[in-house]
Amino acid sequence: MNLTDHTSAQIDATVAAAAAAADTWAASSAATRAALLRGLAEALEAARDTLVPLADRESHLGPARLNGELDRTAFQLRGFATRVEAGDPFAHTDDPAVAGAPPAGHPALLRVRQPLGPVAMFSASNFPFAFSVLGGDTASALAAGCPVIVKGHPAHPALTRATAALAAGVVQAQGLPAGVFGLVEGAAVAVGVHLVQHPAIAAVAFTGSFRGGAALQAVANARPRPIPFFGELGSINPVVARPAVLAAQGPALATTLAGSITLSCGQFCTSPGVIVLLDDPASDRFVDALAAALGDARPHAMLTPGMRANFDAGVARWAATPGVQWRVAPGAPGTGGDAPTPALAVTTAATFIATPALHDEVFGPAALVVRAASTDEAAAVLQAIGGSLTVTLWGADTDDADSRALVRAAMQTAGRVLFSGVPTGVAVTAGQQHGGPWPSSTRAETTSVGWAAMDRFLRPVALQDAPAWLQGLGGQPC
């Protein structure tokens, strides 16, 4: 399907409709919001037989993966509905008046949360359902009481339009203002820029490349009234493995890690891209086993020709770096229809720390092994990375100085620290944190996955000496 860029007038009209619906949707009840979210989940599932083949034609991710992703998307929508019914977006703090002069005395204060307003949501390419039109950002913003304008991703335009039409139909059937949900399309950079610059847009949610996200964040910050930009920009998700655990479980861990590196052709934001190992014979054997497992892997083609070109450029950058050696060499550069060969390279901690270009994400089925001489050097590798969505620590199960040093470094680096398993796969739940220090995300204190994601779109307001009728709303905006 050909993609036609929306004009400035079309974008303005879509945002104007969202702005017109903002007050009504902000004041909507828990029942109204939950009904919309559940209605969207039901409509998505009812259209499965149409949407999954459409998604497969555009993404080539396969029916099994896409059906699972559709299930996850419906689960998210229903989960946010449940959290709305539990009162999460209306949580408030009632601080009754205390007689007397400050600091002991104070007036009555009611701390509530106000929806920000229309949210521009930029769809991701690598998750056509779960981080796209009706994905987590849309679900959490709607749950918070904010209208959503989706910026469709050009990698799957037909699926985008079909899903957006489905959503608009649910909004209409429930008698809600049409502006509660809108769609903007276009491959041109100017389309996204115009959307972010519109004065009625109150926040932006973005999942995509570092370059694109950083550019849009700059646009959001340059507005006469800057707005929050909640961006997930990319991550190399280091795995640190201590020798003892590799000596005990090395072959099995190598097979598991190879599967994580090549899962969906390495096109997960949590794909492990750096493997930090301490100098030890067990580490040597682990690298041999990992290289063998990756050499046998046969990933599918990447989502777009642009992603394949970026992958080829990334592994070429490794090849051009002195001190980096191949254990599994990448294949020749290809096109969007060619499946890449998994790649595994090895370097030293000193080389990695001193070479900023090695800290950049290579999005695709590739990993860089970094050999460290000590725990302190391994921690220094994590510090050099700066920010990551995840850090995985294998072998930190005992309370000793080295475990504590690695845990401290991991928690300073990432939003999620794993002590078993692999980082691919992000549970949608109350305790999840999907967001880390720059450059993995723009707001490390927020999450884009889990029920706390709606907190991004709610602004605290203190009501002082509020009248009884306002107090009686129980934290719901009027």
Sequence and secondary structure as in RCSB ss.txt:
>XXXX:A:sequence
MNLTDHTSAQIDATVAAAAAAADTWAASSAATRAALLRGLAEALEAARDTLVPLADRESHLGPARLNGELDRTAF
QLRGFATRVEAGDPFAHTDDPAVAGAPPAGHPALLRVRQPLGPVAMFSASNFPFAFSVLGGDTASALAAGCPVIV
KGHPAHPALTRATAALAAGVVQAQGLPAGVFGLVEGAAVAVGVHLVQHPAIAAVAFTGSFRGGAALQAVANARPR
PIPFFGELGSINPVVARPAVLAAQGPALATTLAGSITLSCGQFCTSPGVIVLLDDPASDRFVDALAAALGDARPH
AMLTPGMRANFDAGVARWAATPGVQWRVAPGAPGTGGDAPTPALAVTTAATFIATPALHDEVFGPAALVVRAAST
DEAAAVLQAIGGSLTVTLWGADTDDADSRALVRAAMQTAGRVLFSGVPTGVAVTAGQQHGGPWPSSTRAETTSVG
WAAMDRFLRPVALQDAPAWLQGLGGQPC
>XXXX:A:secstr
       HHHHHHHHHHHHHHHHHHHT  HHHHHHHHHHHHHHHHHTHHHHHHHHHHHH   HHHHHHHHHHHHH
HHHHHHHHHHTTGGG  EEE  B SSTTT B  EEEEEEE   EEEE  SS TTTTSTTSHHHHHHHHHT  EEE
E  TTSHHHHHHHHHHHHHHHHHTT  GGGEEEE  SSHHHHHHHHH TT  EEEEES HHHHHHHHHHHHHSSS
   EEEE      EEE HHHHHHHHHHHHHHHHHHHHGGGG STT   EEEEESSHHHHHHHHHHHHHHHH    
  SSHHHHHHHHHHHHHHHTSTT EEEE       TTS    EEEEEEHHHHHH GGGGS   SSEEEEEEESSH
HHHHHHHHHH  EEEEEEES  S SHHHHHHHHHHHHHEEEEESSS S     STT     STTSBS TT  SSS
GGGGGGGEEEEEEET  HHHHTTTT   
